[in-house]
Amino acid sequence: MLNKLRRRFAFFNGIILILFVMIVILSIWVVADKGLVKFWDKGLKALASQSQDLNELPSLPNLKSDIKTNPAVHDVVKIVMRDDTMKAISISPGGSRVELLTREIARKTWKTNQESWQFVDDGEQHIRVYSVPFQKNNQHGIIQTSVDLHTISYYMNTFMTHLFLTALVFAIIAVFLGWFLAGRALIPVQKAWQQQEEFVANAAHELRTPLTVIQTNLDVLLSAPEGKIKDNLHWLDNAYTETQQMGRLINDLLLLAQIDGSEMRLEKSSFNFSELMNEITQQMETVAQKQNLQFAWEIEPELMIWGDQWRIRQLLIILIDNAFKYTPACGSIKLTTKQIKDKVEIIVQDTGIGISHEDTQRIFDRFYRADKARSRSQGGVGLGLSIALWIIKSHRGSIAVHSELGEGSTFTVLLPLQ
């Protein structure tokens, strides 16, 4: 599927790129063509204006105008000076053909007594003609300056053809480059796809385990239908425990689905963080006593924080419960909260089994458990820290983990007060 997506991505990018190149080349052609005509029009007009002040036809090499005087210009620029009968009285070298082609244009210009711009095409030449009436020393007539754009257009077309071919080659190269870049761009998509597949597989596995336990216990009950409830409390208790486990898992999955779909909204308000911490520590102290753990805390009083009180409660319970799960009996857990500048620091430190460096990089991944057998037996499915990380990020906070195998772990959370 990803390969198909990659091919489509590269194909459409190539098509768009080729169309873009064609539009750019066409734009260059239009701008260059108009610019070329404008350039020659300016030169032809300046040449005609200077010719009116001369008694004889000006010498092109000595002419000061916007048309650059070089041998190539002599072949394309022509000047024809006519009297009031439209008879040519002066023609630049090689201009006889132009004089014939522009005679009718001169007559029309004489009648209107206004300058005119025309194109004349006889199949061999594509001539741009400027005609303007003149009057000097009681003499009247028409001055016509012209330029043959055929040769210029030929070189222009040749240039544009080479430009198009060069652009096409680069476009083809860009398509192959797009194929490569598409592969690089799809790496996050491929990673997300793999994560989704792992997520579905892990969710199915975690749901299958409690269902199997429930079915097994119910099979035992059904095998002895005459038995009394009090004689089968063990099997019923097992089934009930697994339904609780499955309920927690489903709730976590629904929460993660809402997070991924950006449907989860935080209800933030200002609340007393210290009071919340005292409330949670009292609740968790009972759990610590049951597990024969030493649980201590230091809470700075009257800490006010802006956030979602329910989600922050959930975050704290996840971190403390996680420390309880991975700390053997007679171990200790310490909770510390204090204000550091404009943030509140939360430290959960335990003397548990610790986490390896490799596992530390992945403990926030969904369904990942550093000690799979131990956490599964204690009801963990590897989603708690993923949810905790989302809560922290949603409050613009940060979390750091320091752990050594056999020595314990320290989770440090920083949350902004406002």
C-alpha positions, -999 to 999 in steps of 0.1 A, spaced: 0 0 0 28 24 9 46 16 -24 14 24 -43 11 57 -24 47 64 -31 42 59 -68 11 81 -69 29 108 -49 59 108 -73 37 107 -104 15 136 -94 45 156 -82 62 149 -116 30 160 -135 27 192 -114 64 199 -119 63 195 -156 32 217 -159 49 243 -137 80 242 -160 58 246 -191 40 275 -176 73 292 -166 87 287 -201 56 300 -217 57 330 -194 93 336 -203 84 334 -240 56 359 -237 76 383 -216 107 380 -238 86 384 -270 69 416 -257 101 429 -243 119 423 -276 92 442 -295 92 470 -270 130 472 -272 130 475 -310 100 499 -310 119 523 -287 150 521 -310 130 525 -342 112 556 -328 145 572 -316 160 564 -350 131 581 -369 133 611 -346 170 616 -353 164 612 -390 140 641 -391 169 665 -381 191 654 -410 192 665 -446 205 631 -456 199 596 -444 219 591 -412 249 567 -411 240 538 -389 274 532 -374 275 568 -362 239 569 -351 233 575 -313 202 557 -304 189 529 -282 196 504 -309 232 492 -304 251 497 -336 270 466 -347 273 447 -380 244 425 -372 220 455 -368 229 467 -404 213 436 -418 179 440 -400 174 478 -395 162 498 -425 152 535 -430 130 548 -458 124 586 -462 95 596 -485 82 629 -498 46 640 -498 39 619 -529 52 588 -510 82 586 -534 112 573 -516 139 600 -515 163 581 -494 167 544 -486 193 527 -464 214 500 -480 194 469 -489 161 486 -481 145 484 -516 124 454 -507 113 471 -475 104 502 -494 80 483 -516 64 464 -487 58 495 -467 46 519 -493 9 513 -486 15 518 -449 31 552 -456 0 563 -476 -23 555 -447 0 572 -423 0 603 -446 -38 604 -447 -42 601 -409 -12 623 -402 -4 602 -371 24 578 -363 16 541 -368 31 507 -359 26 478 -382 38 442 -389 45 432 -425 52 395 -433 60 383 -468 70 348 -459 107 355 -458 107 385 -435 87 395 -404 91 432 -404 82 457 -376 75 491 -392 73 525 -376 59 553 -397 57 590 -387 50 622 -407 78 649 -408 81 685 -418 113 704 -424 123 734 -446 89 734 -463 93 697 -471 67 672 -460 69 634 -460 70 602 -441 99 586 -423 97 548 -419 121 528 -397 118 490 -397 135 460 -384 134 424 -396 124 402 -366 126 370 -386 163 363 -378 158 375 -342 127 353 -338 147 324 -352 174 327 -325 147 334 -299 128 302 -309 161 282 -309 169 295 -274 134 287 -261 136 252 -276 169 245 -259 155 260 -227 124 237 -230 145 206 -236 168 215 -207 139 221 -184 123 188 -195 155 170 -187 156 186 -153 119 178 -148 126 141 -155 155 142 -131 132 159 -106 106 131 -110 133 105 -100 143 128 -72 107 131 -62 105 93 -61 134 93 -36 120 122 -16 86 105 -15 102 75 1 118 98 27 86 117 32 66 85 38 90 73 65 68 89 92 37 75 75 53 41 75 62 44 111 27 55 120 13 26 100 35 1 118 26 17 152 -11 14 143 -6 -23 134 13 -29 166 -14 -10 185 -42 -31 170 -23 -63 176 -14 -54 212 -50 -43 220 -63 -76 206 -38 -95 227 -46 -76 258 -83 -82 253 -79 -118 244 -60 -126 277 -88 -116 301 -115 -131 278 -96 -164 279 -94 -163 317 -131 -154 320 -140 -182 296 -118 -207 314 -133 -199 348 -169 -200 334 -161 -234 318 -152 -247 352 -184 -234 367 -205 -249 338 -188 -282 343 -204 -285 377 -239 -269 374 -250 -285 407 -223 -267 427 -231 -239 451 -220 -203 446 -200 -203 478 -181 -233 466 -171 -215 434 -162 -181 447 -126 -186 436 -136 -190 399 -161 -161 401 -136 -139 417 -111 -146 389 -137 -138 362 -147 -106 380 -111 -95 383 -105 -100 346 -136 -80 337 -123 -51 358 -90 -54 340 -107 -54 306 -129 -25 316 -98 -4 325 -81 -14 293 -112 -4 272 -114 30 290 -77 36 283 -82 26 246 -111 50 243 -91 78 259 -62 72 235 -86 72 206 -100 105 217 -65 119 221 -55 107 186 -87 122 171 -80 155 189 -114 151 205 -101 153 241 -105 187 256 -90 199 289 -112 217 314 -86 240 329 -91 261 360 -71 274 389 -69 250 419 -49 242 450 -23 217 438 -10 211 474 -45 201 486 -48 177 456 -14 161 465 -24 156 501 -56 140 491 -38 116 467 -11 107 492 -36 97 518 -54 75 493 -22 58 481 -8 54 517 -33 26 522 -21 9 490 15 12 502 7 -4 535 -10 -34 519 21 -39 497 44 -35 526 60 -4 511 74 27 528 57 58 513 69 93 522 61 127 508 71 164 510 46 188 496 51 225 495 19 242 509 -4 265 490 8 258 455 -18 271 430 -18 258 395 -38 264 363 -48 231 346 -72 203 343 -75 190 379 -89 156 369 -62 149 344 -34 161 367 -49 138 394 -48 110 368 -11 118 360 -1 117 397 -19 84 403 -2 68 372 33 79 384 28 68 420 10 35 411 38 28 386 64 32 413 44 8 436 42 -18 409 79 -20 403 91 -17 439 94 -50 458 81 -54 494 100 -34 520 111 -9 494 104 28 496 88 55 475 92 92 480 70 120 465 83 156 464 66 187 451 79 222 452 78 254 432 108 263 410 103 298 395 71 297 375 68 259 375 59 232 400 83 203 402 70 168 409 95 140 418 85 104 422 115 83 434 115 46 442 139 19 451 124 -6 428 138 -29 401 149 0 379 148 3 341 175 -4 316 188 23 293 172 7 262 138 4 279 140 40 292 138 51 256 105 32 250 86 32 283 62 60 270 53 38 239 18 23 240 16 -12 253 53 -13 261 63 -29 294 99 -32 306 89 -62 328 60 -77 308 54 -107 331 54 -87 363 33 -58 351 7 -81 335 3 -100 368 -3 -67 386 -28 -54 361 -7 -33 338 -11 -31 301 15 -5 292 -8 24 285 -4 44 317 28 62 309 15 70 274 -15 87 289 7 105 315 30 118 287 -1 132 269 -13 149 300 21 165 306 24 178 270 -12 191 271 -2 212 301 30 224 283 51 205 308 81 181 305 91 148 321 126 133 326 135 97 337 166 86 355 169 49 363 195 22 371 187 -15 371 184 -28 406 186 6 421 153 23 413 139 50 392 132 87 394 105 105 374 108 143 374 78 163 360 77 201 355 44 218 350 38 255 345 19 272 373 -1 293 348 
